[in-house]
Amino acid sequence: MRVRVLLMASVAAAVLAAASTQMRAQDSGSFTTELPAVEVAPPKTEARTTVRRARPASRPAATAAHRTAVTRVGVYPTTPIATPSTALAVDKVPGSINFVNTPDIQRTNSLNVMDALQQNVAGLNISNVAGNDFQANVEFRGFVASPVSGTPQGLAVYQNGVRVNEAFGDTINWDLIPTAAIKSIAVVTNNPAYGLNALGGAVSVQMKDGFNYHGAEVDLMGGSFGRLQSSLQWGKQIGDWSVYTALEGVHDDGYRYFGQSDIRRFYGDVGYRNDSSEFHLNMGAAQNNFGASATTPLELLDQYWGAVYTTPQTSQNQVGYLNLTGKVDVTPSWTLEGVAHYRAFNQQTVDGNPTGTQLCDPPNQALLCFGDGIAPANGMNGQQLANPFPAGSFLGEIDRTITNTNTGGASLQATNTDQLFGHDNRFVVGTSFDASVTHFGSSAELGTIGTDYVVSGSGIFLGTSGNPASDGPVSLRATNQYTGLYALDTFDVTKALSVTAGGRFNDARIVLQDQIGTALNGNEVYDRFNPMIGATYKITPELTAYAGYSEANRAPTPLELECADPNHPCILATFLVSDPPLKQVVSHTYEAGFRGTHDFSFGTLDWKFDGFRATNTDDILEIPSLLQGFGYFQNVGNTRRQGIEAEANLRSSRWQFRASYAFIDARFLDSLQLGSNSPAADANGNIQVLPGDIIPAIPRHRIKASFDYSVTDAFKVGGDALWVSSQYLVGDASNQEPQLPSYAVFSAHASYQLDKTYQIYGRVDNILDNRYYTYGGFFDTTQLPNFYTGNQFTDARSLAPARPRAFYLGMKATF
């Protein structure tokens, strides 16, 4: 992989360098990047004039400094189809502004988009639940967008106006988004226009194209834990046409055993625009392989930080997509935008685990049973299995899944800017339709577990068992049809006061067809209209107040619907066994705050202060079963997430300092009895949750700070600091066990511009080599011994260790 990446980058650098020589004779190498700004956006017609002037046929050659120039704009996306000409002026958005731009992404020197989100969004936190940096959870205000199947999802994610939550479990595979090709990211709150799953908000990712990126760049970096990454991108405009392409490759051995990652991503865009319209055909593909370590018993981590507990744990993600986007100015006041898309996604997982299969109780010890020593463990032929394993073996199983999803759909949106009753007004109406077909399959192969916790297969596969909780094969066809209709209107009551109102109607239809029997068959329909209303008031030219209320809903996923019966639990994220109904989750969000800007003699200060409260009705959680390793999904009544966010950004021509604080209080509002593998569980494996108990895995406090300083025009340094408070472990919803400790992490980076083409840079992550954990839960201490010490486990905590100190060096060539 390393040789291929280096060869690809070297060849591409030569090709792009030759192409850029010809290109510079016709076009410049500069590009602009959007930043949120406090200025009100110019009138629509003026904005279009500015755009046309920004793309002449030829320009003077640009220096490297010009390439990183930033143009501040005053618009922000409020609908899934977001373009600068139809986005809303920042001062009229009745919600928090969270924006990540190209320089924010570049300063991380990372091809993992989650690093930029972590650094730049106050209320956002990353937890490495899967044991791999590229497959972490993104948690924002207590709502999660996760690549881990079975995690209840609470954020909608869009790429160029296309929803990329995978249909089967609403998961988000952040590794499939090409980071170098990202132009900007907006984390939107308090807005139902983003459809299903926008309980806590939505993440809107806009990609680069040849109109906003001109030139070529090759970036190579390597460092600790076998990290080697390369990226190249090239963009060009020729008259009314543009082209952009990006390639990325990453190899990382990981800081834990079996934690290797290999990432290959491509993104391309071909665009055309004239005075009244703009069209883009963009496409992408990725093939990524991961070794994931998941959580590990604390007693093993005390012996070695890279330890794992039962493996293999691997996953392979493949995706290919094709999107056609268009924007037409129908009249001076009407703009029509549309998106048509197709996406093919394939995921294969291999997961070594302890097994519920065991020797039967006497006198049938020559046979295998499942779960209780009595129920027969059957093979694929339906007959009870004889015990083929030597005496003293520790039995395990290798669980495999295949998820193959094809999704197609279209969205259409119209924007009108005619005045209403003599006042400025912006009206948006849109509709979307997405249809997905998923084929899901799983199997379980029996095996033995060695002293290195590696599960070795035997070639014996489990079939349907007499036990309701079984690892029998699954073959399911799931069809999702999601339809939405939304409208938003922003009316300027006065020049200072703007009111926004609207809503979205969501229709979700899910059909489940068992391909082996009939147990998994189901047909569910979920409908809801979600309203919103908000207002902004410009107190002074430098200070704006805002407030709003909105609702959003999430339909249960096919995965949740097929694993929702406590009497028929399944191996979470692997096997499906039953189909009782689940209620849809509805969030009710209030948000209010202030944002402002002020110019000092030494620099400019941008700041915000925001408070929110989101109450979920019929929330869905993942509940462990009494049978270790099994579980189910359940509506758990009402939950609430509330808090405050404060952020300040002070910058001058030579330096920038940013700091933020977020407080998030997430609690259960109803009394519950939940299954748990916590040591606090009673003899029946249950815990009692009381109103006011804190929801696990959500830190209450998070503090972030960063700075950048230009020592000279060529030499720049910077640093980042992160502090995250303690959190309860997953499974401790009754708050009876010790919390996961708080942690602090410090990082630094520096770069030196050798000339207008070449730059060298480096960074150090976790400078103090702090050993900390970002996620944790519990495990059954009786299933396997501690092979490191030869004793039985006594501590039920199983944690996800974070990356130790790491050094990276790189070189960037910009043509």
N, C-alpha and C positions, 0 to 999 in steps of 0.2 A: 504493500500500500504506500509506504513512504517513497519508494522509488517511482511509483506511478505518479504520485502527487508532484514530486519535484520535476519529473520529466514533463508533465502536463504544464506546470507553471513556466518552465524554461522555454518550451516551444511557444506557448501562448505569449510570453513576454516578447519574444522575437517578432512574432507575427504582429502583435499589437503595436510594437515600436515602429515597424515598417508602415503599418496602416496609419499610425498617428502622424508620421512625417507628411504624408499626402494630405491627411485631414487638416493639419494646422494651416495649410495654405488656403483652406476654404472656411474654416470655422475655429472658434476658440476652444480652449479646454476648461472653461469655467462652468460652474453650476451654482445654483442658488438652493438654499434650504429654508424650509418654513420654520418659524418659531411663533409661539403664541405671543401676542402683543396686546397692549392696552389700547392702541389706536383703533378707532372705529374704521371698518373697512370702507374703501371708497365706493361710490355708487357703482352699480353693476356695469353700466356702459363704460365708465372710466376704467374699471378693472380689466375689461376686455381689451381696451385700447392699450393699457400697460402691457398686457400679455403679448399683443402683436408686436409692440416695439421691442420686446425682449428677445425676439428671435430673427434678427437680420440674417441675410445670406452669408455674410462674412464679418468677422470681428478681428481686432488685433489679438495676437497671441497673448495668453494669460500666464502669469507667473504662478508659482505654487501657492503664494499667499492669496492670490485672487481665487484660487480654486476652493479655498475654505471660507470665502466670504459668505456672510449670512444676511439674508434679506428678511426683515421682520414683517410679518403679515398679521392682519387682525381678524382672521376667520378661523372657525373651528367646526369640525364635522358634527352634525346632529342627526344624520340619517345614514344608513349603511352605504348608500351610493354617495360618496363625498368627493366634491371637487371644489377648488378655491372659488369658482364663480357662483356656486350654489350653497356653500357652507355659510354658517351664520356668523355675524360679527361677534367677536369675543365678548364685548360689553353687553351683549343681549342673550348670552347663554345662562339660563337659570340653574347652573350646576357647577361643580368643581372643574377646573381646567387642569388636565394632566397630559403633558405633551413631551414626547421624546423625538428629537430631530437627528439629522445625519451626524453632526458633530458629537452629540451625546453618544451615539453608537460607536463612532470612530475612536473616541477616547478610551473605550474599554479594551481595544485591541483584541476583541473576541468575536468569534463567529457563532456565539450563543446569544440569541436575542434576549434571553432572560437576564443576562448580566446588565444590559442597559436599562431594562425595566426596574430591576432591583435598585440601581443607583439613582434613578430619576423620578420615581413615583413614590410619594410619601407613604401612602397607606398600603403599599404592596410589599409582600414578603415571599421569599423562595424557601421551600423545604425539599430536601433531597430524599424523598420517600423511596424512590426506586434504586438508590445507591449509584446513580449515574447523573453527572451534572447536566447532561442533555435531555434527561427525562424527569425533571423536577416538577413539583407543583408550584403554580403561581397562585398565591392567595391575596386577594384585594378586599379589604374591609370585611374579612371573614368569609368571603365567597371564593370558590376555588375553580381554576381551570387546570385540569390535570391530564397527563397522558396515561394515567393508571386506570385501567378498566375497573369499574366498581366504585370509583370515587364519585359521590354526588356532586354534579357540576353546577356552578352558579354564575358563570361568565360566558357571554357570547363573543366569539372572535371572528373578525372579518378580515379578508385579504383582498384588496382592490374591490370592495363591495360584495364579495362572495363569502358566505358563511362557511367556515372551515372546521366547525365542531363535527367530528366524525359521527355518522348517523347511528351506529349501533349502541354506543354508550355516551355520546356527546363529549367524548374525550378530545383533548387538544394535544396534538403532537407538534410541539414547538420546534423540534428538530427538522421538520419538513419545510420551514420557512427560511429561504436564503437570506442570511443576515446582511451581507454586503449590498444586496439589492434593495434594502429597505430605505425609503425616503423619509418616512415619519411614522410615528405611532401615537395614537390618541387613546387614552383610557377614559371612556365616556361614562358619566353617572346620570342617574335620575332621568332616564329616557326610555320609554317602552318601544320606540320606533325600531329598535334593534331586534325585536322579536323574541323568540323562545330563548330561554336560558339567561337573559339579561337581568337576572335577579339582583345582582350586585353591580351591574354595569356591563360595558362592552369594550373590547379592545379592537380598534380600527387601524389596520396596517395598510399604509399606502406604499406602493413600490415605485422605483425609479423608472424613467423612460428616457428616450433620446432627446426629448424636448427640454428636460430639466437636468440632464447629466451629459456633458460633452467631454470627451477625452478618454484616456485609458489609464488603468491603474493595476499594478501587480503587487501583491502583498504576501510575504513569506514570513512565518514565525515558527519558532520551536522552543522547547524548554523542558521543564520538569515532567516526570511521569510519562516520558516518551511522547509528549505532545509535539506534533508537527502539523501545521495547517497552512493552507495557501488559498488565495482567492484572486480572481482577476475579473475586471469589469471594463466594459467599453461602451461608450454611447456617442451617437453622432446624429446631427440634423442636416438634412439636405433639402433646402427649400421647405416645402410643406410636409415632408416625410421625415421620419426619425426611426432609429434602431438602437436597441440597448440589449446587452447580454451580460450575464454574470455566471461564473463557475466557482465552486467552492469545494475544497477537500480537507478533511480533518482526520488525523489518526491520533488516538490517545490510549495509552496503556492503562490508565486509571490508577488511582491511589489505593485500590483494594484488589484483592485477588479476583480474577475473572471479570475485571471491570473494563475491558477494552472497548473502545468505540471507533467505528469507521463510518465517516459521513461523506457522501457525494451528492452535490446539489447543483441544479442548473435552473436559470431563469432567463427568459427572453421576452422582448416586447418590440413590436413593430407598430408605429403610429402614423397617422395622417391627420392634418388639420388645416382648415382654411378660416376665413373670416367669420364663419357662422357655425362651424361644426368641428368635432374632433373624434377620432375613432382609434381604438387600440386593439390589437390581437396580442395577448400575452399568454405565455405557456411556461410550464415548469415541470421538473422531474426530480426525484430524489430516490436514493437507495441507501439506507442507513442500517448498520448492524450494531447492536449494543450487547455488552455483557453487563447485567445489572446484579447488584449484590443484595438489594433490599436491606431490611433491618437485621441486626446481628445481636445476639445476647450480650449484655454488658460485660459479663464475666469473660467472654471471648475477646472483646475489644480491650479489656484490661491486659490481656496477654499480648495482643497484636492489633494495631489500629486498622490494618487491612483485612482482618479476619472476616470470614463469611460463614453463614449457617445454611446448609443444604443448597446445593448447586448441581447442575447448571441452571442458570437463570438468564436466558438470552431472548432478545426480540429482534425482529427484522421488519423495518417499515419501508414500504415502497409506495410511491405516489406518482401520478402523472395527471396534469390538468391543462385545460385549454379554456381561456376566457375571452369573450368579445365584449368590449365596452364601447359605448358611444354617447356623445353629447351633441345636441343640435339646438341652436338658438332659433326657435320657430318664429318668434317675433321679438322686438326689442325688450319685451317684458316676460316672455314665456321661454323656458328652457326645458327640453326633454332629454332625459338621460336613461340609459338602459344597460343591462348586463345579461349576457347569456353565458352559461358555463357548463362544463363537464369535468368530472373528477373521478379517477379510478384509484382506489386505495386498497392495499393488501398488507396485512400484518400477520406474522407468524411468531408464536412464542413457545419457548421450551422452559419448563419450570420444574426443578427437582424439589420434592417435598417429603416430609414424613407422610405416612399413609394410615388410613383407617383400617387397612387390611391387616389381619393378624391371624395367629393360629386359633382354631376353634377350641372351645372349652372341651375338657375331657368328656367322653372318651373319643372325640373326633379330632384329635390333635394332628392327624395326618392331613386334614383338610384346612382350607382357608376360609375365614369368615370376615365380615365387614362390620366394624363399628362396635359390636357388643359381644363378640365371641359366639354368637348363635346364628345370626342371619348369614346365609351363605354368600361368599364372594364368588361370583360367577365369571366365567370366561366369555369370549366372544361367541361361543357356541351355545351359551345359555346354561352350561353345566357347571356345577360347583368345582372350583379349582382344588387340585391336590397341592400340598406344600412341596415346592421343588427346591427350597432353599436350605443350605446347611444349618445345623443347629447352632444357635448363638448369633445368627445373622440379625442385623438391624434392618427391618424392611422399610422401603420407601417407594416412591413412585415418581415417574416423569410425566407431568401433565403437558400436553401439547394443544395449542389452539391455532386455528386459521380463521381470519376474518377478511372477507373479500367484499368490498362495497363499491358500487357504481352509483354516482350521483349526478343528476342533471337538473337544470332549472333556469329560471330567468327572472329578472326584476325590471320594473319600469317605474320611473319617477318623473314628475313634472313640477317645476318651480315657477311661481309667478311673483313679480315684484311691483305690480301696479299699486298705486296708492289707494287707500280705502278711506273714504270720508275725508279726503285731503291729508291723510297721515300716511307715512311710510308703512308698508306692510309686506311681509314675506310669507307666502303660502306654498306648502309642499304637500303633494299627495303622491302616494306610491303603492305598489303592490309587488308581491314576490310569490313564486311557487318553486318548491324544491321537492324532488322525488328521488328516493334512494332504495336500492335493492341490496340487501346484505345476505351473504351465505356464510354461516358460522358453523364451524365444526370443532370437536374436541375429542381427545382420547387420553387414556391413562395407562401407562406401561409400568408394571411392577418391577421392582429392582431392590438392590441392597445399598445401604449407606456405609461408606468407608470412614476411616478415622479422620480423613480430611474433609468430611461432610459432603463428598461428591457422591451423587446417586448414580449407580451403574444399572442400566436397563437389562432386563432378562429376555425380552422378546415376548413376554406374556402380557396381554392386554385385558383389562377388566371389561366385562360386559354388563348388561342390565342385572341389577341385584335385587334381592327381596327386601333389602333395607331401603327405606324412603330416601335416606341420604346416601347416595352411591356415586361412584366415579364412572358410571357407564358412558358409552359414547353418545355424543350429541351431534345432530345435524339439523340446522334450523335455517329457514328462509324468512327474513324479516323485510317488510316493505314499509317505508316511511313516506308520508306525503304531508308536507308542511306548506300552508297557504297563509299569507298575511296581507292585510290592507291597512295602510296607515295614512294619517294626515296630521300636519303640524302647521300652526299659524302663529307668526310673531307680529304683533301690532304695536306700533309706537304711539302710545297714548300721548306722550309729550316727547320732546327731544331727550329728556332724561329718563323717562319711564317706558319700559317695553314689557309687554305681557305675551307669553307663549302658552298656547293651549292646543290640545290634540289628543291622539291616542292611536292604538293599533288593535285590530282584531286578528287573533291567531286561531287557526284551525289545524289540529294535528291528528292524523289518522295513521294508526299503526296496526299492521296485519302480520300475524305470526303463524307460520306453517311448519309444523313438525315434519321432518323428512324421514323419520324412522317410525314413529307411531302417531299418536294424537294428543299426548299429554301436554305438548307445548303450544298447541293451537290457541289462537286468541285474536280478538279484533276489538281495538279500543279507539275511541274518539274523544278528543279534548278540545273544547272551544272556550275562548274567553276574549272579552274586550278590556284592554288596559288603558285607562285614561292618564293624562298628565296635565298639570297646569303649573306655571311658574312666572316669575317676574324679576326684572333687574331694574335697579335705579342708580343712575350715575349721580352720586352725591356731589362730587366735584370732578373736574377733568381728570384727576388722578385717583379717584376712589369710586368703586362700584359695589353696591350691595345686591344680593340675590337671594331668592328663596323659591322652593318648588316642592311639589308632591307628585308622585308617580306610582304606577303599579306595573308589575311584570309577572309572567308566569313561566313555569317550566313543566312540560309534559314528561311523565316517566319514560325512560328509554326502553327499548326492547330488552336490553340486559336486565334492567330492574324489574320489568314486568315478569320476566321468566325466572326470577329468583326472589320471590316475595312471600313465600309461605314458610313460617317457622317450623311447620311439621314436615316440610320437604326442603331442607336447606341445601345449598350447593357450595362447591368450592368457589369462592368469590372470584370473579373475573375469569372463570374457567368453564364451569359446568352449569347448565340450566336444567331445571327439573319441574317447574310448576308455573301456573299462571293465574294467581288471584289478582283482583283489581287493586290498583294503587290510585290515590287521588293526586291531581296535579298540585304543584307547589305554587303559591302566589305570594309575592312580596309587595309590601306597602312601604314606600320610602319617602321620608321627609328630609329635606336638605336646605341649609341656609348658610350664608357666609359673606365675607368681604374679600375683595381683591383690589390691588392698587399698584401704582408705580410712582416713583419720585426720582427726579434727576438732581443729583448732588454735583458739586464742583469736581469731585474725584471719581464719580461713577453713577450708575443707575441702579436703583433698587426696585425689584418686582417682588410682590409678596401676596400671600393669600391666607385666610383663616376660615375654616369650614367646619360645620357640624352636621351630623346625619343620624338618622334612625331608620333602620329597615327591619320590619317585622314580617316573618314568613309564617304563613298558615299552611298546615299539613306538610311540614318539612319532611324530607326523606333522608334517612340515615342508613348506613351500613351496620348491621347488627351481627355480632359473632354468635354462632350456634353453640349449644352444649357440646357438640361433636367438634373436637379441635380441628381447626383449619376450614371449617364450614361456616356458612353464614347466610344471611338473607337481607332484603331491603324492607323497610317499614316506614309508614307515615308516623311521625312522632309528635304530632300536635304543633304548637306554635313555638317559634324561636325568635330571638331578637338580636340584632347586631347594631350597635350605636357607638358613636365616638366623635373625635375631633381630629382635624389635620391642620397643621400650620407649616408654612414654607416661606423661605426668603431666599432671593437670588440677587447678589450684589456683584456688579461687574463694571470693569473699565476696559480701556483699550489693551491693557497688559495683564490683567488678572480677573479672576472670577471666583466667587465664594458662594456656595449653596449649602443650606441647612434645612432640615425638616424634622418634624415630630408628628407621630400619629399615635392616638390612643383608640383602641378598639375593644369594646366590651361586648362579648358574645355569650348569650345565656339561653338556657331552656326556660320556657314560660309555663309548662305544664308538668304535672307529676307523671312519671313514666317508670315502668319496669322493663329494663333492657338486659339482654344477654351480654355477658362480658367474660373475658378470660383474665380479668384483673384479680389480684390476690384478695381484693375486698369483696369479691362476689360471694354470695351465700352458697349453701350446699347444692342448690339447684342451678348454679351458674348465673344468677341474676344479681343486678345491682338496682337500687332504688334511687331514681333521679327526682330531685325536688325542684319546684319552681325557684329560679335564681341560680341554679348550678351552672357553672361556666362550661361552655362547649369546648371540648379538647382540641388541641392542635392549632389554636389561634392565639399567638402572643398578644398581650394587652398593650405593650409599649414597643415602639420602634423609633430609633433616632438615627438620622443619616446626615453626613456632612462630607463635603468635597471642596477641593480648591484646585485651581490651575493658575500658573504664573509663568509669564514669558520673561526669562532671565535676559535673553537677547531676542532679536527677531528670529534667530535660528534655534535657540535652545529653550525648551519648555519643560517644566516639571509640574507634578500634581500629585494628589493623594485623595484617598477615600477612607471614611470611617463609618462603621455600622455597629449599632448596638440593638439587640433584640432581647426582650424580657423573657421570663420563664413562661412555660405553657404546660397544660395538663397532657398526659399521654393519651393516645387513642385507646379507648376502652375504659377510661376513668371518667365517665360522664358524671359520676356522683362525687367527684373531687375528693377522694379519700386517700390517694397515693401521692408520694412526693412528685413535684413538678420537674419537667425537663429544665435544667439550669439555663439562666440567661447567658448570652455570649456577646463578645465584642471582637470585631475584626478590623484590621487596618491594612491598607494596600497603598502602593505608590507606583507612579509611572513617570517616564521621562522620554523626550524625543529630541533629535537633533537633525535639522535640515541641512544636508551636506551641500546641496545646490538646488536649483529649481526642479530637479527631477527626482533625486534620491533622498530618502529619509531613513534614519535608523532609530529604533525605539526599543524600550524595554519596560518591563513591569515586574513588581514583586507582589504576590497575593499573600494575605495572612502573614504579614511581616513578623509578628511575634510568635508565629507557629502555635497559635492557640488550638487546643484540642477540644472541640465542642460538637454538639449534636443539633441537628435542625428538625428532627422528627423522631417520634418514638411510640411504641405500643407494648404489648405483653405477649408472651408465648407460653406454651405448656412445658414446664421444666421437667416433666417426667417422661417425655417421649424419647429423648436421646441423652446420653451422658455427655459431660464435658470431656471430650477426647484429649484436650490439651493438658488437663490435670488428672484425668482418670476418676474424677469425682462426679457426683450428681449436681446439676445446676440447682442453685438455691435462690437466685435473683430472677424474677420473672420479666424484668425489663428488657426489651429488645429495641435497639436504637440505631439511628442512621448517622454515622460519623461524617463530619465535613472534611473538606480537602485540607491537608496540612500546608505549610509554607511552600510556595512554588515560585520559580524564576522563569521568565520568558524573555527572549530577544527576537527582534524581527527587523526586516527591511522592507520599505515600501518605495516603489518606483511609479511616479505619476508623469504621464506623457501628454 
